[in-house]
């Protein structure tokens, strides 16, 4: 079995000149997409919608929104604060 690595994604396996060329680009070789590279008018259109463009947002006052508010961070584990320990439901009166 050979001990020489051949994975081209590992910079140690590439020629030094190629690694220097990639390093000199300093992250500029990464993707050119994303919000920052969009047309300013398109950015403005998306930003002006706020969270409304999200398909996971709740309808204000909906039962789903109230239920999510009740649950809060209760599933978050040990670092989520008091969880449900101090919760008193509205209909408990």
C-alpha positions in Angstrom: 0.0 0.0 0.0 1.3 3.4 -1.0 1.7 6.2 1.7 1.6 9.0 -0.9 -1.6 10.9 -0.8 -3.2 11.8 -4.2 -6.2 13.9 -3.1 -6.0 17.0 -5.3 -8.1 19.0 -2.8 -5.2 18.7 -0.3 -2.8 21.6 -0.9 0.1 19.4 0.2 -0.4 17.3 -2.9 -0.2 20.2 -5.4 2.8 21.8 -6.9 4.2 24.7 -4.9 3.7 27.2 -7.8 0.1 26.3 -8.1 -0.5 26.7 -4.3 1.3 30.1 -4.4 -1.0 31.2 -7.2 -4.1 30.1 -5.4 -3.0 31.7 -2.2 -2.2 35.0 -3.9 -5.9 35.3 -4.9 -6.8 35.4 -1.2 -10.4 34.2 -1.3 -11.1 35.9 -4.6 -11.4 32.6 -6.3 -14.4 31.6 -4.3 -17.9 31.9 -5.7 -18.9 35.2 -7.2 -22.6 34.9 -6.5 -24.7 36.0 -3.5 -26.5 39.1 -2.4 -23.5 41.4 -2.5 -22.9 40.7 -6.2 -26.5 41.3 -7.3 -27.8 44.3 -9.2 -28.5 47.1 -6.7 -32.2 47.3 -7.8 -32.7 43.6 -7.1 -31.0 43.9 -3.7 -33.3 46.7 -2.8 -36.4 44.7 -3.9 -35.4 41.7 -1.8 -34.4 43.8 1.2 -37.6 45.9 1.1 -39.6 42.7 1.7 -37.9 42.0 5.0 -38.8 38.5 6.2 -41.9 38.4 4.2 -40.2 36.6 1.4 -39.5 33.7 3.7 -41.9 30.8 3.3 -41.5 29.8 6.9 -42.7 33.0 8.5 -45.9 32.9 10.6 -49.1 34.8 10.0 -49.2 37.3 12.9 -51.6 36.1 15.6 -52.0 32.6 14.0 -52.3 29.6 16.2 -49.0 28.3 14.8 -47.3 31.5 15.9 -48.8 31.3 19.4 -47.7 27.6 19.7 -44.2 28.4 18.6 -44.1 31.2 21.2 -45.2 28.8 23.9 -42.5 26.4 23.0 -39.8 29.1 22.9 -36.4 27.6 23.5 -37.6 24.6 25.5 -36.0 22.2 23.1 -32.7 24.0 23.2 -30.9 21.9 25.7 -29.1 22.8 28.9 -28.0 26.3 27.8 -31.5 27.5 26.9 -32.3 29.0 30.2 -35.3 28.0 32.3 -37.2 26.3 29.5 -40.8 25.5 30.4 -40.3 25.6 34.2 -41.7 29.1 34.6 -44.3 28.9 31.9 -47.9 29.5 32.9 -50.4 29.1 29.9 -52.9 31.8 29.3 -55.8 29.4 29.7 -54.7 28.1 33.1 -56.6 30.8 35.0 
